[in-house]
Structures are given as C-alpha cells and as structure tokens.
C-alpha cells in the first residue's frame, strides 16, 4: 500500500503537485475523480476549521473540453439562482403579464379553429426558463482566459473553491499563470497544478514532488 501523502495548500494561492511516475499520476487522477463522484473515498480535504465536502468543493480540469457548463447540476443551480432573482424583483410581475397574454392568445386560437384543444395553464418560473433553454454560455477565448472565467463562475455559482488543473501546462503561457495566481488571491480559492514534471520554479510557489521512488520532496 502506498503511504499517505499530506499536502498543505494555502487558500488564495497556487500550488504545484509533481508526480513523476506516469502510473502513479494516472492512479492519482482516477482516484480523485472517483472520490469527487462519491464512488469511493481516496482523498480528504480540510481547512483550518473542519473537513471539506470534496465532491461539493472540488473541480478537476484535465483538458479544454472540461471547461463547459453543460452539466445537469450546474443548470439546476443556475435556475435556482434565476428563479430567486425573479421572485425578489419586478420580473415576476412582468412574467405574469406575459403569461396572461399567452393564455389569452391560446383562448382565441381555441375558439377560432375547428379542433378542441387544451393546454397547460400553470407556468412556473423554472418552466419558463426551460422553455427557452436558458443556460450559461461556455467560456470563450484562449485556454487561460477560459479557465479563469470558468473558475470564477463555478466559485460564484457552485461555491467550488478547490481547483485541480492536471497536465494543462501546454495550454498556458507565463502570463496565464500570473493571472491565475491573481484570480486565486482575489477570490480566495485554492488552485493546484498536477503535473508529471517541473516546468519552472518560483520562489513563492508551494510545490510538492513525489519522485519515481514515491518519496515526497517539498
């Protein structure tokens, strides 16, 4: 059995986890994904106060294709936010007026045609949003720009505060790392780069290395 690895990451900072063994790296990412999906628990996260809920607090990005909001739980949360906004603003009254006009039109249509028709008279705010397929627009631009937009949106909407960015160095420039670090500091989130080898060293970067012999180097 492999010894447990304890990594200390600072909130509002970026960190680097270098796993030199390809097999160990693959196993690490697979176990992380499994833990996030609640299929098993290979990892635990905790802050200074208590243990964090890993499936609710973490996001794993491995390719540009992960930067999408096309997921059921994201859409559900978006609808909850929008419905709450509609209720507490004048949008609810406006929506009721629009719905009333639509029902009046359907009544007129029912009288005008030779067929007996029926329709749903009740319309919830969620029904309205679903009818027009309201959804979050996926991030655009270069990978670094999309990643920053994705992290800030997921933090704001889903309260995701821990982001593992695995083997994405090929898509990032030096300036991207700087902007990501500023984003982590501004939003007070955790950003952990997971990679197979060191790419550069920074004096203020929190870096852990697990070498081919499974020795931990800080």
Buried (B, 14 or more C-beta within 10 A) or exposed (E): EEEEEEBEBEBBBBBBBBBBBEEBBEBBBEBBBBBBEEEEEBBEBEEEEEEBEBEEBBBBBBEBEBBEBEEEEBBEBBBEEBBEEBEEEEBBEEBEEEBEEEBEEBEEEEEEEEEEEEEEEEBEBBEBBEEEEEBBEEBEEEBBEBBBBBBBBBBEBBEBBBBBBBBBBEBBEEEBBEBBBEBBBEBEBBBBBBBBEEBEEEEEBBBBBBEEEEEEEE
